[in-house]
Structure formats: structure tokens, C-alpha cells
Amino acid sequence: MNHDAPELTEAHYELVISVDARRSGAYDDVDKPRMRARIYRVLQTAFTHAKVARDAVHLEDRGDGVLVSVPGRIAASRLLGLWLVEVHEKLRDENRDLAVPLGLRIGMHVGPVRRDGQGISGRAVDLACRLADSSVARRLLDAEKADLVLVTSQSLYEDVVSAGGKFIEPAHYAPARLELKEGEVTAWFHLPGRPAPEIPEAAQAPSSAAGSAPAGGAYQEERGEAFDDEGDGDEAYQVVGDTMSGHRPARPGITYQVRDGDVNHNHDNTYLGNVHIGRTTDPGAGNRKG
């Protein structure tokens, strides 16, 4: 028997909250401590006003954010309702005199959590972090010029949000499909104080119009080198609104690959019709990524 092995603790269902700051890498060594102090003031003030005792909250520092878990004896609806309202109000107060407002992305999920001497772990923790760090959350925060975006897991939405409650408006959430390392998941996005956000077409849930590939082909988001099917350096594409045009530099770190032929009509390699950016829906295409 190995007496040096760490003891495996029992897993308990907890609400996991991942909080990330927008563009934290843009803060210099002087401003970053101030940014971190604002995050803690926002969260701790919200916990106090929502009457969530400090000793009931597990909190881990993540440098540019915070990882939180709350035990099941605290109703998840209180965190999704009153606590989120208080976070939003305190964040707006902190941003009032800032030239560059602090933006927060918050991911939430409920699931089994294990604790050890270093913190918490489990798939529930991984998912909450990935939701907060998702590209859709990042894009919404910028596109909507918002201070805060909340992303909940599908199960948390179904079990808590969909039932509504004090300060919880299910109609103000919008679903999107996310491709995570563990596979595809549905997440629900909410901008406090606003109606349901408009999800980029590429990430819309399958029940929406974006669930179908355009006639003649589909586009797949790739990261890495630009795709060039003829080796002539002319196959980089850039999304502009709902259209895609050729002969332009791809966005940094992202290129768009044409699959299954041309889509819509084009002239001089400029696509004039609306296109769908996303995963091919043809089950026989064999192009799904892990």
C-alpha cells in the first residue's frame, strides 16, 4: 500500500463559478493588481448583498480571474438571480470612471467537485472554466459592448434557469453550440439587464437556422496555417457581417476552409451571398474534429 498517495476525497455536488477578466494580458504590471482588486471587490460585495456567507464560498485565485464553488445548501437560483444582479451593479459602479472598463466572463455549472489541499477539481470545474473562456462569450462581450456575460451549462439552464424565479428571466438567455476539447456542448448566454443576445450564426444551437449547412458546401473554422487549395496564396478568407469575401487576410490565428465545393454565387472570387461559418453537417463527410 502506498501511504504517500493523496487521499481521494468524496465528490459533492456544488455550483462552480469561473470568472475571467476581458483582455487581462493588456494590463501592465501596475494596472493588473488594480484590476484584480476590482474583481475581488465586485465578487465579495455581491456575496455579501446576496447573503451568501463567506465561509460557505470556496475561492481560488487564477491570476486574471477567480474560481469559485458554492455548496448545494446554497440555492443555485440565488446565485443566478440576486447574486448576478449584485455583480452587475457593482461592476458598473467600478467601471464608472474607468477609461477602459473591466469586462467579466462568468461560466457556471453544477456537478461533482472534489477538494484537496490545493483546491477543487472535477469535470464540473473544467466545464465551468471552458464556458467562461469560450470564443462566443468573448465575442459577445465585445460585440455588445457589455460589462458582463454569463454562460451556463445546458443542465444548469434546464434545472434552474428555465423555471425562472426572482431576478431570473429564462427568455433573456440564448443557446449556442460550443466545440470544447471534450466534445460539443450546448451553453446558454445571458447579458444582465438586456434581452437575449444575438448569437453569431456559426454557434447557434441546432434547432435554429444555423443548424443546416448552406447549399453546396460548408465552412469549417480552422486554427493554424491559412488554407490554400491551389498553392497560390489566394485562399485566405475574412468574415464581414454575414458574408465572406476572398483575397483578404484571414483574421489572426483563424482561417476559413472551403469544403464540398463553392457556396452561393461569386464574382472574381468574392462571395456575394450569405454563408454559414461552422461545422459541416454531412454525416458522411468525415471531417469532424475531436
C-alpha positions in Angstrom: 0.0 0.0 0.0 1.4 3.4 -1.0 1.0 5.6 2.1 2.3 8.6 0.1 -0.6 8.7 -2.3 -3.1 11.5 -1.6 -6.4 10.5 -0.1 -9.2 10.6 -2.6 -12.0 12.7 -1.2 -15.7 12.2 -1.8 -17.2 14.3 -4.6 -20.0 16.7 -3.6 -22.4 18.4 -6.0 -21.6 22.1 -6.0 -22.2 25.2 -8.1 -18.9 26.0 -9.8 -18.4 29.6 -11.0 -15.4 30.6 -13.2 -14.8 34.4 -13.5 -12.4 35.7 -16.2 -11.3 39.2 -17.0 -11.6 40.5 -20.5 -8.2 41.0 -22.2 -6.2 40.6 -19.0 -3.0 40.4 -20.9 -3.4 44.0 -21.9 -2.9 45.2 -18.3 0.6 46.2 -17.4 2.3 45.3 -14.1 1.0 48.5 -12.5 -2.6 48.1 -13.6 -3.0 44.4 -13.2 -3.1 44.4 -9.3 -5.8 47.2 -9.6 -7.8 45.0 -12.0 -7.6 42.0 -9.6 -8.6 44.2 -6.7 -11.7 45.3 -8.6 -12.7 41.7 -9.4 -12.5 40.8 -5.7 -14.5 43.8 -4.6 -17.2 43.0 -7.1 -17.5 39.4 -6.1 -17.2 39.8 -2.4 -19.7 42.7 -2.4 -22.1 40.6 -4.4 -21.8 37.7 -2.0 -22.5 40.0 1.0 -25.5 41.6 -0.6 -26.9 38.2 -1.7 -26.5 37.0 1.9 -24.1 34.2 1.0 -21.8 33.6 4.0 -18.0 34.0 3.2 -17.3 30.6 4.9 -19.7 28.9 2.5 -17.7 30.0 -0.5 -14.6 28.3 -1.7 -12.5 30.8 -3.7 -9.3 30.2 -5.7 -7.2 32.9 -7.3 -6.5 32.4 -11.0 -4.3 35.4 -11.7 -6.6 37.1 -14.2 -9.8 35.7 -12.6 -11.3 33.7 -9.8 -12.6 30.1 -9.4 -15.5 29.8 -7.0 -17.5 26.8 -5.7 -20.6 27.0 -3.6 -22.1 24.0 -1.7 -25.5 22.6 -2.5 -27.1 24.0 0.7 -27.0 27.5 -1.0 -29.7 27.6 -3.7 -28.3 27.9 -7.2 -31.2 30.3 -8.0 -29.8 32.8 -5.5 -26.5 32.9 -7.4 -28.2 33.0 -10.8 -30.6 35.7 -9.6 -29.8 38.1 -6.8 -26.0 37.4 -6.8 -25.7 38.0 -10.5 -27.7 41.3 -10.3 -25.3 42.5 -7.5 -22.2 41.5 -9.5 -23.5 43.5 -12.4 -24.4 46.6 -10.4 -21.1 46.6 -8.5 -19.1 46.1 -11.8 -20.9 49.0 -13.3 -20.0 51.1 -10.3 -16.4 50.1 -10.6 -16.3 50.9 -14.3 -17.9 54.3 -13.9 -14.7 56.4 -14.0 -12.5 54.0 -16.0 -11.3 54.8 -19.5 -11.1 51.1 -20.2 -14.0 49.3 -18.4 -13.4 46.0 -16.7 -15.3 43.2 -18.5 -16.1 39.9 -16.9 -17.0 36.5 -18.4 -18.7 34.1 -15.9 -19.2 30.4 -16.5 -21.5 28.3 -14.3 -22.1 24.6 -14.0 -23.3 22.3 -11.2 -21.6 18.9 -10.8 -19.4 16.7 -8.6 -16.5 18.5 -7.1 -13.6 17.1 -5.2 -11.4 19.1 -2.8 -7.8 18.6 -1.7 -5.2 20.7 -0.1 -4.6 22.7 -3.3 -8.2 23.4 -4.3 -11.0 21.9 -6.3 -11.1 19.6 -9.3 -13.5 17.6 -11.5 -15.3 17.8 -14.8 -17.7 20.3 -13.4 -14.8 22.6 -12.8 -13.3 22.1 -16.2 -16.7 22.8 -17.9 -17.3 26.0 -16.0 -13.9 27.3 -16.9 -14.3 26.4 -20.6 -17.7 28.1 -20.7 -16.3 31.3 -19.4 -13.3 31.1 -21.8 -15.4 30.3 -24.9 -15.0 32.3 -28.1 -18.7 33.0 -28.1 -18.5 34.6 -24.7 -15.5 36.7 -25.8 -17.2 37.8 -29.0 -20.5 38.7 -27.2 -18.8 40.8 -24.6 -17.0 42.9 -27.3 -19.8 43.0 -29.9 -22.4 44.1 -27.4 -20.1 46.5 -25.6 -21.2 44.8 -22.4 -19.6 44.7 -18.9 -20.6 41.2 -18.2 -21.6 38.0 -19.9 -22.9 34.8 -18.1 -22.6 31.4 -19.7 -24.4 28.5 -18.1 -24.3 24.8 -18.9 -27.3 23.1 -20.6 -28.1 21.1 -17.4 -28.0 24.3 -15.2 -30.3 26.1 -17.6 -32.8 23.2 -17.7 -32.7 22.5 -14.0 -32.7 26.1 -12.6 -32.9 28.9 -15.2 -35.8 27.6 -17.2 -38.0 27.6 -14.2 -37.5 31.3 -13.7 -37.5 32.9 -10.3 -36.6 36.2 -8.6 -34.3 38.1 -11.0 -34.1 35.1 -13.4 -35.5 35.6 -16.8 -35.2 32.5 -19.0 -36.3 34.4 -22.1 -33.2 36.6 -21.7 -30.9 33.6 -22.4 -29.9 32.4 -25.8 -28.3 28.9 -26.7 -25.2 28.2 -28.7 -23.2 25.2 -29.6 -19.6 25.2 -28.4 -16.8 22.9 -29.5 -14.7 22.1 -26.5 -11.8 19.7 -26.1 -14.2 17.2 -24.5 -16.7 17.5 -27.4 -19.6 19.6 -28.4 -21.9 21.0 -25.8 -24.8 23.4 -25.7 -24.4 26.5 -23.5 -26.8 29.4 -22.6 -25.7 33.0 -22.8 -27.0 36.0 -20.9 -26.2 39.7 -20.8 -27.6 41.0 -17.5 -30.1 43.8 -17.9 -30.6 43.1 -21.6 -32.8 40.9 -23.8 -31.5 37.6 -25.1 -28.3 38.2 -27.0 -28.0 37.5 -30.7 -25.7 34.5 -31.1 -23.2 34.5 -34.1 -24.6 32.2 -36.7 -21.7 29.8 -36.5 -22.5 29.0 -32.9 -26.3 28.9 -33.0 -27.9 25.8 -31.5 -29.0 23.1 -34.0 -32.7 24.0 -33.5 -32.0 27.3 -35.2 -31.5 28.1 -38.9 -27.7 27.8 -38.4 -28.1 24.1 -37.8 -28.1 23.4 -41.6 -25.1 23.8 -43.9 -25.6 26.1 -46.9 -26.4 24.5 -50.3 -23.3 23.2 -52.0 -20.9 23.2 -49.1 -19.9 24.3 -45.6 -17.2 26.3 -44.0 -15.1 25.0 -41.1 -13.1 27.2 -38.7 -9.5 26.1 -38.6 -6.7 27.4 -36.4 -3.1 27.4 -37.7 -1.8 28.0 -41.2 -4.0 29.5 -43.8 -5.8 27.1 -46.1 -4.7 27.2 -49.7 -6.1 24.6 -52.1 -4.1 25.6 -55.1 -0.8 26.8 -53.5 -1.1 30.3 -55.0 -1.6 32.1 -51.7 -5.0 33.4 -52.6 -7.3 31.3 -50.4 -7.5 33.3 -47.2 -11.0 34.5 -46.3 -12.4 37.0 -43.9 -15.9 37.2 -42.5 -17.6 40.6 -42.8 -21.0 40.6 -41.2 -22.9 37.7 -42.8 -20.8 37.5 -45.9 -17.4 36.1 -46.8 -15.1 37.7 -49.3 -11.9 36.3 -50.8 -8.5 37.9 -51.4 -8.3 39.4 -47.9 -6.1 38.5 -45.0 -7.7 36.0 -42.6 -8.3 37.1 -39.0 -5.1 36.4 -36.9 -5.0 32.8 -35.8 -8.2 31.8 -37.7 -8.7 30.8 -41.3 -11.7 29.5 -43.1 -11.6 26.4 -45.2 -13.9 25.8 -48.2 -15.3 22.3 -48.1 -17.5 20.4 -50.5 -17.2 23.0 -53.3 -18.2 26.6 -53.8 -21.1 28.1 -51.8 -23.5 30.7 -53.2 -22.6 32.7 -56.3 -19.4 34.6 -56.7 -17.6 37.1 -59.0 -13.9 37.5 -59.1 -13.6 35.2 -56.1 -15.9 37.4 -54.0 -18.8 35.6 -52.4 -21.9 37.7 -52.7 -24.5 35.6 -50.8 -24.9 34.9 -47.1 -22.8 32.0 -45.9 -22.7 29.8 -42.8 -19.5 29.5 -40.9 -19.4 26.3 -38.9 -19.1 22.6 -38.8 -20.2 20.6 -41.9 -23.5 18.8 -41.2 -23.0 16.0 -43.7 -22.5 12.8 -41.6 -20.6 11.2 -44.4 -18.1 14.0 -44.8 -15.8 12.6 -42.1 -14.5 16.0 -41.3 -15.5 16.2 -37.7 -12.7 17.3 -35.3 -12.1 15.8 -31.9 
